[in-house]
Structure formats: structure tokens, C-alpha cells
Amino acid sequence: MEKRDLEQLLKEMSLKEKVDQMLQLSGAFYLGDENNVLTGPARDMGLEKEDLEMAGSILGAAGAKTLMRLQDDYMKKQPHHIPMLFMMDVIHGMKTIFPMPLAQGATFDPDLSKECAHAAAREASAMGLHVTFSPMVDLVRDARWGRVMESTGEDPYLNSCFAKAMVEGFQGEDLKEEGRVASCIKHFAGYGAAQAGRDYNTVELSEHTFREFYLPAYRAGIDAGAAMVMTSFNTVNGIPASTNQWLMRDILRREMGFDGVLISDFSAILETVAHRSSADESEAAVKALEAGVDIDMMTSVYAANLCRLVEEGKVEESLIDEAVTRILELKNKLGLFENPYKDADPEKEKKLILCKEYRDLARKAAAESFVLLKNDGILPLDLQKKIAFVGPYTENQEIKSSWSFTGDEKDCVTIKSAAREVFDAKRTSYHNGCPVIGKDVELIGFTGTEKKEISEQELQMMEEEAVLLAKEADFVVMPLGEHYLQSGEASSRAMLDLPEVQMELFRKVTAVNPNVVVVLFSGRPLDLREISAKARAVLTVWFPGTEGGHAIVDVLTGKTNPSGKLPMSFPYCVGQVPVHYNEYSTGRPNLPGMKEKFRSKYLDIPNAPLYPFGYGLSYTSFVISPVALDQDQMTKEGSITARVTVKNTGNCAGTEVVQLYVRDDFSSVVRPVKELKGFERVTLMPGEEKEAVFVIKEEMLRFFREDGSYGSEEGTFTVMIGNSSAVSEGAVFTLA
Ligand code: BGC
């Protein structure tokens, strides 16, 4: 549709019709009996029949046939035959589930995530969807927060690379293209900084930290063309994000130039009343509209109030026109006025879902995301040995993560089924050993409390059988981990340990067999002190998705050499959280030469995390040469080239993620001790060496200066290149 036709359409729409475009309801309202909904949930929400029939978009329903039918019904009733938008959380896959986003961050391979996002978009669009609420680009530092699994980690540069890649993977060049969906980046802004890691809690950040660390990934997503942005639940410096004019108008719209659709998070506008920042729903509606929030997700705050507020002269109708124009423009960009079903196609849906190509991609992505934290040489496994798989993830299909409800765990490959394809049946045994959680852990899922009852006696028997198998084996592989509901939304934890029932099993097994490899499932960094001390190898596999079992066996057997690097520090213990590598310099660093007592440190634990950002081992070894700079002076217009030679000094082919860190040695504002500015995956055969080359330009040295302006400052910079954020040796140049 031409722009002027859209303008004409807007003119012809009634005020009520416009306001209903700004309403998003759950797909569940449309899938059951309409009368039940009208007399039940819709009535409770203060919605009229007309709102239900005319809402401009729905969330959370999928399936080509279903959505085509809903679209037909809607367009028949809609006075101007405007098509409806179908949105959903397609976070790390639709039906083929790829590794969770934090795991994808561990690949340091944004191109691979772009492919995964494209595959997810193809499955989702064949199932009738138009928009995905993804990627979540919130920076995370606090492992207690359950949603760290949805982020790509603690680094603004890494997050920005993934934000761009995922948006491009979902959207492609043109939203009308087949197999593309619009991407909604979230949650604007700063949601990852919830105080004490407690979900939905207050966010208080200095503007400097907010801009330096938290905003870059949103900006990268917007620059990549994300069609939508979602608000966050939290306050930003005292004002809830969803009614925050400074955040939405000044920063998002003006500074970042975002002109797409801004949707509230689930009931976030209404929640400003609970924040006690809006007196009532009407005030919340006015404030959110004035902040430029176009769609109200799942409440009637807009639908039940805006028409009246316009009539009473309390809000300008032009603000509603502005919002509806953006919504209609999105529908138009998706080509819905010409083809309201977009790619919905039951045949294509059948063909694409879980096809071999996507399963292979999921297997590759999962294997690339695993991080080898410790290995004394026990891995890769010697298949001639007697091996026992003992632990609750041995035969467990719940390996998708809590943010992948579109996928079906029945499609997930377990470790046992994958291992059986490779390991000799006579020399290999399998036992879950215990349930994932014991009596001490209570979890609430979408459908209520998750508790699998198991008696003390049954547990004891399970353990005894498993320990016996462990005793008889040469090596024991222990697939342990958090329950998938221990991370994700509303799943904050104060302790970062494994369920006690699993630790008991671990202790019993290590007591009878010291040759233990732990395969660790988790949605977040955990306190791994005991596991690391007692196991001979630890492989973090996050929640790996549909092909998890295959990918794990690929890595355990050495078919795939691990190359993942931590996108988030694994703390020494919970008392250290939030811990991140890019901390600001203090006046009393914990360095030799300073008076021992009065340093910035703990009395009882080290400052360093157990495993730092960027860390991860390989089955081979690499040597990285000292950094060589092509010159030691740089002008603002010029550039400096930093080089290292990377050599594979081990016995098998492998990939090293070479990381470039830069430190601004002196500046008007205190800066991080180092910042990631580049990385490259270098694959080498045994004995082979290659150069990794990074070009440093002035724009990479910019920051928010003392006067609030953004730019670089003259002086010296230290360039460090290594295989984790623990690198310290570097070369110095001067920006003049
Ligand atoms: C989450 C969002 C999600 C939305 C819709 C909210 O609870 O915070 O990330 O997109 O629900 O499912």
C-alpha cells in the first residue's frame, strides 16, 4: 500500500477503531469459545465484545491453519478489512530449538546466530507468525537474575554483535520476503540491572553506566532495522520505563532514531499503578501514550480509556494517530494489506518444521556453544574404556530452556539416545541416578507447581544402582544441572548452586570413582567450586535445545572440538555477584605494591571470578604471540593495526576465539579496566599458525566524557589480545 493510501485509511477510521489497533490480546482468547471469554477473562479485563473482535494484534498463537482462520474472521469484521498482526516469543527457535541465547553468546559466532534466527523465522512464518519478541538484548551481570539465559551476556560489544545478527537473521532485507518475521528487541531499557537480581525489581543506574554498558546493544538492534521495540517492566531512575518520556521520546525516538512500533511488555503500562507512579489506569494510559508507547500488551488500559480521554480533552488524538500510523506502517511493511496470511502455509509448515537442515544447524550451534571449563586430559573420552553415564540429565528431554514453549520436548534428543548411536553397548551403562530436583526445591511452571514425587526409598535405590554402575566403570560422565524452570522469567535465585539431591549423588559417585566428567546444564553461571575441584573435566552445555544430546556426544567423543567461551563470568560464589570483567578502575586496586590491608578486596574470597568472561578450553592448545602494533601513534582520522600469531601447538584441529581488549590508560571519566573491542574465531590444524589482525580506529575509543559528550580523548591506550578477559600483557599506542 502507498503511504498516501495509509494516510487516507487512517482518516477513515473511527477513534474506537484506531484505539483497538493499539490493543494486543492473548491468542488464547480467540482459540476457545468466544462467549466464555467474553463473560470471563475479557469481562474481568474491562473489555467489550468489540475490543475482542477488533484488537489489532494477538500474541502467543501459532499454526498456519489456525492463524489463517483467525485472519479471515478478523478481516471480515474489521470495518476497513485491516489485517491483524500475529506475534509470539520465538526466542531461540520455533519448533527446532537452538541453544538458549546465553549459549549462543558463548559461540562468539554471531553469523551462526543469524542463521539460527533465519531458520526460526522460516518455521515461525510458515506457521503464520509476523513478529517475534526477540532478541532480548539486555546486558546482564547478575547471575541471580533468571533471565540471564535470554541475554548474550555481560559485554556491550558482544551483545551488540549478536543483536545485529539476530535482527538481520529474523528480518532479512525486506519484511515482505518469504520466511521473514519482524523483530522486536527488548526490554527497553536496563531490565538486566534489576537490583539484587530479583526479577521486576528496581533499576538504578548512573546515566554514564546506562549509556556506556546498557544502551549499545539496543542501539545496534535498532541500527540493524528492528521493526519493533518492547518496553521493560522496571523503573529507570525512578520512572517506570513504559511511561518514561525521557527514555522513550528523547533516547529511543530522538537519539536512536527509532521510528518503528513500541509495544509495552505484558501489562507493563497497568503496572505503573502498582509502582505507585500512576494514580490510576487513566493516568497510566495518558503517560504511556505521551511517552510514545503504541501498543498495550494484554490489558485494557488503552482500550477502555483512550476514547474517553480524547473526548474529555485529556489526550491529543494526534498522539493516537501517530501510534496507529506506526502500527499500520508495520502491517504494510510486512505486506499484509496485499497478503494477510503472509507465509502461513500448512504444507510448508510440515516440510520446514524440524527438517534435517535445521536439526543439523541446531546440533552445530549447540556444540559450538559448549564451554569446556576444566579438562585434565580425560576428554575426549576413550571409547575403548568402560563408561557410565550417571546423572539426571542422562535420559531427560527437558533440555530446551523455559523460554522455548513453542518447541516440544518430545523432539529433543537425550544424551542416552545419542550416546547409544556411538558408544559400544557392552561397555556403556546409563542411569539417571536421581531426579533433577529434590524435595527442597519447589518450582512454579506455567501450569502450576512442578513436583515429581519420589519416595525416600525410591531415591535411595536409584542412587545405589547408579553408584554401583559408577564404581564398575573406568570413567563416569555425570550430566547434572539446574532444572529448566530454575531460570527464565520470574526465576531469580539467591543461591547459585546445584540442587542438593544432585550434589549428594555427585559426592557419592566421586567417592567411588575419581574419573568423573561433569556435563553441566544451566540457564546461568553457577557456583562450581566443589564440582570443579572434584571432577576431572567440566563441560558447560547450558540448555542446548532439540539436538542437545547429539551435540554433547559429538563433543565428548572429540568429533567436535569445543570452542565456546564464557559470555558471562562464572562467579567464585554468590557473594561476589554482580561480577564482570569490565569493571571500573578503583583507587585501591588489589595489586601487589599497594598496602595489603587497604585494597579493594574481600577478606574471604578472591576478587576474580572462578571462570572469567571469554574463558574456555579446547582439546588442543594454542599459543598467542605478543601483540605487534604497526605504529605507536594514531591520529583521530587514522588507524592502528594490531597483530598476533596464533599457533595450534596440540595434536588436533581446533578453533580459538582470539579476543581484542583495549584499555584507555587515562581519561576524564573513570573507565573499565579493559573492554572487548573485537574477536575472531581462528581455526587451525595441528602445528598450523595464522595471523589474527585487528584494525583499531578512533571511534572504538569513544565514551561518554565528563561533560556528557561522546568522543575519545587523547592519550595512551593499551591493546591486549588473548584467549580470555584475563589477558594482561599488552602494547601501548598514543592517540594524538
Ligand atoms: C516478557 C516478555 C515477553 C512477553 C510476551 C513478558 O512477560 O517479559 O519478554 O515477550 O511476556 O510473552
Residues whose N, C-alpha, C, O or C-beta is under 5 A from the ligand:
A	BS01	BGC	D89 F133 D265 F266
